[in-house]
Amino acid sequence: MVEWSTAAPAIGAAFLASTVEVVEAFTIVLVVATLRGWRPAALGTAAALAVLGAIVLFLGPLLDRVPLNILQLVIGVLLLLFGIGWLRKAALRAAGIIPLHDEDAIFARESAQLTEEVKRQKTSLDWIAGIVAFKAVLLEGLEVVFIVIAVGAGKGLLVPATLGALAACVLVLSAGVFLHRPLSRVPENSLKFGVGVMLSAFGVFWTGEGLGVEWPGHDLALFAFAALFLATGLLATRMVRRPMTVMAK
């Protein structure tokens, strides 16, 4: 039986990470639907989801054949690298070093690119729009699949992690279809900050488990690692922002 102390972080990490990825994919799919109609957008999305489903079905049996300690070690290292990368970018955006992710700007840029591509082909080819939707959903979906497998493969948490990802998909898609506009008000950088913290915490936890480390408090150690990475990220943001403030004066 999965304990809530492990299931809750797995669900939270999968939900937050999936929310970020689905928002980014939906923005591009909405561009396709706006310029070329919902048919190519839906076909491209469905094709990408089919490919993602095939990947999951292929990886599932393979994961069962890998020894648990090796699986935990490999996934732990990958999660740690992945999480720190997200946390680093989120901290730099929060400090104003790099610009925030703007879904409205992305919508405008993708609209211009798709329009230019259609003009270059000198015909209204819906398959171009379908490919754009396919690529967006596939690329963002691969990250979701990786995160779900990574946070769920260690201790039988694939089902809770999958539920977290599905909840994010339903929430974002429902809001997007209802509003029919880019979800620019979603606090994406804050979500990425939180995802970076949680993935990094899982990374340390699984790496230690793979190496045979007995963490004090067992699964509760995840919360300690998350608090440590959160404090580190906030401190790094403040340290990076401080020279900018001094220079401005």
N, C-alpha and C positions, 0 to 999 in steps of 0.2 A: 504493500500500500504506500503510495506516494505521500510524503509529509508536506503539510502546507508551507513549512519554512523553506522548502526547496521548490515546490510547485509555484508559489506566488511570485518569486523572482523570475522564474522561467516564463510564466504567463506575461508578466509585466515587460520583460525584455523583448519577447516576441511581439507583443502588442505595440509597444512604442516604436520599435524598429520597423515593423510592417507598416505602421501609420505613415512614417516618413517616406518609405519607398512607394507606397500606394498613392500618396499625394503627388509625388513626382511623376509617376506613370500616368495618373489620371489627367494631369495637366496636358500631357502630349496627346493622349487619346481624345480629350476634349477639343484640342486643336483640329485633329482629323475630323471629328464629328461636326465641328462648326463649319469647316471649309468644304468638306466632301460628303457629309452626311453620316448617319449612324451606321449604315451598312458596312462600309469598309472598316470603320472603327471597331465594330462588333466582330467582324470576321478576323481582323488582325489580332484582336484581344483573345478571341477563342482559340486561334491557332497557337498563340504563345502559351496560353494556359494548358493546352494539350501537350505541348513540348515539356513544360514544367512538370506536369503530371507524370509523363513518361520518365523523366529524370528521377523523380521521387520513387517511382515504382522500381526503377533500376538500382538506385542506391540503397533502398531498404534492405533487400536480402544481403547485399555486400557488407553492410554495417554489422549484421548479425554474425558474420564470419570473422570479424576483426576482434582480437582479444580486448577486453574492456579497458585494461590499463593503457594499452597502446592507443586505443581510440580516445580515451580521456586526455592523454598527453598531447597527441596531435591536434585535437580540437581545441584544447586549452591554449596551446601556443598560437594557433590561428585566431582564436577569439581575442586573445590579449593584444595581438597586433592590430586586428580589426577595430577593437574597442578603443585602443589608445589613439588610432588614427582619427576616429570620429570625435573623440574627446579633444584632441589637439585642434582640429578644424573648428569645432564649436567654441572653444576657448578663444581662438584667434578672431572669430566672427564677433563674439561677445565683447572683445576688447577693441573692436573697430579696425583691426589690422587688415582683414579681408572682408569684402562686402557680404551682407546677409543674403541668403537665398531668397530671391523674389519670384514667386510663382507668376505674378502678372507680367513681369519682364520676360520670363521664360515663355509664357504663352504668346506674347507678341513676337519674340524671336523665332519660335518654332513656326508660327503662322507665316511669317515672312519667308522662312526657308522652304516650307512646303509649297507656298505659292510660286516661289522662284523655280523650284524643281519641276512643278507642273508646266510652267511656261517654257522651261528649257526643253521639255519633251514635246512641246508644241501640240499637246492634246490633253484632254482631261482624263488622265488615267487613274482610276480609282485604286488600282493595285499599288500605286506608289504610296497613297495614303494608308492603305492596309499594311504595307511593309513598315511604314513609320510607326504605326500603332503596335505592330508585332514586335519590333525591336525594343520599343520603350517598355512594354509589359514584360518581355523576356529578360531584359537586362536587370530591371528593378526586381522582377520576380526571382531571379537567381539569387540575389542578395537575401531576399526573404527566406527562400528555401535553405540557404546556407545557415542563416541565423537560427531558424527553427530546428534544423538538424543539430547544430552545434550546441544549443542550450538544452536540447531535449535528449540527446543520445547518451548522456552519461549515466543517468539513473532512471531510465524508463519514463522520461518526461516528454516524449514526443507528442503524446496526446494533449497534455496541458499547453505545450508551446504552440501546437497547431491550432488549438482553440483560441489562443491569444492572437495569432496571426489572422485567423478567419474573422474574429471580432473586429479587428482593425480594418480589414477589407470591407466588411459589411457597413461599418460606420462611415468610412471615407466615401465609398461609392454611393451610399444612400444620401449623404450630404451633398455630394457633387452632382448627382442626377437631379436632386430637388432644387439646388441653387442654379445649376447649369452655368457655372462660372468657375474660374480657378480658385482653389481654396487658399487664398493668399493670407487669410487671417489665422491660419493654423500656426502656432508658435514653433515653427520647424526647428530653429536653432536650439531652443530649450529642449525639444524632444531629442535632438541629436546629442545634446549634452548629457541628458539622462541615459540615453542608449549607450553612449560611450562609457559612462560610469558602470552600468550594469554588465555590459559585455566584458569590460576589463576585469570586473569582479569575478565573473564566471570563468574568465581565462585563467586567473591566478588559482581559483578553486580547482578547476579540472586539471590544470598542470600539476598541482600538488597531489591530487588524487592519483593521477597517472604515475607519479614518482613514488607513490606509497606513503605520502605524508598524512599523518593523523591530525587533522585540524582541530584545535580546541573548540569545543561547542559543536563540532561536526558541521551540519548544514547552516547553523546560525553564523558561521564564519563568513558566509556570503554577505551578510549585512555589514559586518565589520570592514570587509574589503570595499564594499560599495561606499561606505562612509569615508574611507581613506582616499579613494579615487575622487569622490566628490569634493572633499576638502582640498586635494591637490589641484584639481581643475579650477576651482574658484580662486585659489591662491595664485595659480599661474596666470589666470585672466587679469587679476589685480596687478600683478607684477609687470605684465606686458603693457597694460594700459597706463601705468604710472608715468613712464618716460614720455608718452605721448602728451599727457596732461602738463608735465613740466615744460616740454618744448612749446606747447601752445601758449603758456604764460610768457 
